[in-house]
Amino acid sequence: MTYEARRRRMLAELTIVLQTTIAVDVVGSVAIYFLERHARGTEVKTFGDALVFTTVQLLTVSSQLKNPLTTGGRIVDVVLELWAVIVVAGSAGAIAAFFQSGDP
């Protein structure tokens, strides 16, 4: 496979990962909002809070907001963290493989 073909393939794959991650972010935000907004002691009071929490979980697997308090919220949080770890590792591997393989 030529350099250009590999480059196009990698960009296409990374685009799919980005689009899917945005979808996971939106769905996760909605889920966290509806599961956490009425929980006693939660810091997620608005959809904006849920969006910030979810986006930060997907980007850094960490957040300044408290962890979810409801069982459903905790399950969503674990799924978000798993997605983040798998996608980050997979994307880094794909980029490394691109640069490591032949054709200068």
C-alpha positions as CSV (number, residue, x, y, z in Angstrom):
1,M,0.0,0.0,0.0
2,T,1.4,3.4,-0.9
3,Y,2.0,6.2,1.6
4,E,-1.0,8.2,0.2
5,A,-3.3,5.2,0.5
6,R,-2.2,4.5,4.1
7,R,-2.5,8.2,5.0
8,R,-6.1,8.3,3.6
9,R,-7.0,5.1,5.4
10,M,-5.6,6.4,8.7
11,L,-7.4,9.7,8.4
12,A,-10.7,7.9,7.5
13,E,-10.3,5.6,10.6
14,L,-9.5,8.5,12.9
15,T,-12.5,10.4,11.5
16,I,-14.8,7.5,12.3
17,V,-13.3,7.3,15.8
18,L,-13.8,11.0,16.3
19,Q,-17.4,10.9,15.1
20,T,-18.2,7.9,17.2
21,T,-16.7,9.5,20.2
22,I,-18.8,12.6,19.7
23,A,-21.9,10.4,19.6
24,V,-20.8,8.6,22.8
25,D,-20.2,12.0,24.4
26,V,-23.8,13.2,23.5
27,V,-25.5,9.9,24.6
28,G,-23.4,9.8,27.8
29,S,-24.2,13.4,28.6
30,V,-27.9,12.8,28.2
31,A,-27.7,9.6,30.3
32,I,-25.6,11.3,33.1
33,Y,-28.0,14.3,33.1
34,F,-31.2,12.2,33.5
35,L,-29.6,9.8,36.0
36,E,-27.8,12.3,38.2
37,R,-29.7,15.6,38.1
38,H,-32.0,14.8,41.1
39,A,-29.5,12.7,43.1
40,R,-28.9,14.1,46.6
41,G,-25.4,15.8,46.7
42,T,-24.7,15.6,43.0
43,E,-22.8,18.3,41.2
44,V,-24.6,17.6,37.9
45,K,-27.5,19.9,38.0
46,T,-27.8,21.0,34.3
47,F,-27.2,19.4,30.9
48,G,-24.1,21.6,30.7
49,D,-22.7,20.1,33.8
50,A,-23.4,16.6,32.4
51,L,-21.7,17.5,29.1
52,V,-18.6,18.9,30.9
53,F,-18.4,15.8,33.1
54,T,-18.8,13.4,30.2
55,T,-16.4,15.2,27.9
56,V,-13.7,15.4,30.5
57,Q,-14.2,11.7,31.3
58,L,-13.7,10.9,27.6
59,L,-10.7,13.1,27.3
60,T,-8.8,12.5,30.5
61,V,-10.6,9.8,32.4
62,S,-10.9,12.3,35.3
63,S,-13.1,15.2,36.3
64,Q,-13.3,18.0,38.7
65,L,-16.9,17.1,39.4
66,K,-17.7,14.4,41.9
67,N,-18.2,10.9,40.6
68,P,-21.8,9.9,39.8
69,L,-23.9,9.0,42.9
70,T,-26.5,6.8,41.3
71,T,-25.9,3.2,40.2
72,G,-26.9,4.0,36.6
73,G,-24.6,7.0,36.6
74,R,-21.7,4.9,37.9
75,I,-22.3,2.3,35.1
76,V,-22.3,5.1,32.5
77,D,-19.1,6.5,34.0
78,V,-17.3,3.2,33.8
79,V,-18.4,2.7,30.2
80,L,-17.2,6.2,29.4
81,E,-13.8,5.5,31.0
82,L,-13.5,2.2,29.2
83,W,-14.3,3.9,25.9
84,A,-11.7,6.6,26.6
85,V,-8.9,4.1,27.4
86,I,-9.6,1.8,24.5
87,V,-10.0,4.6,22.0
88,V,-7.0,6.5,23.1
89,A,-4.8,3.4,23.1
90,G,-6.2,2.2,19.8
91,S,-5.8,5.6,18.1
92,A,-2.2,6.0,19.4
93,G,-1.4,2.5,18.1
94,A,-2.9,3.3,14.7
95,I,-0.8,6.5,14.5
96,A,2.3,4.7,15.6
97,A,1.8,1.9,13.1
98,F,1.3,4.5,10.3
99,F,4.7,6.1,11.1
100,Q,6.5,2.9,11.7
101,S,5.5,1.1,8.4
102,G,7.6,1.5,5.2
103,D,7.4,4.0,2.3
104,P,9.2,7.2,3.2
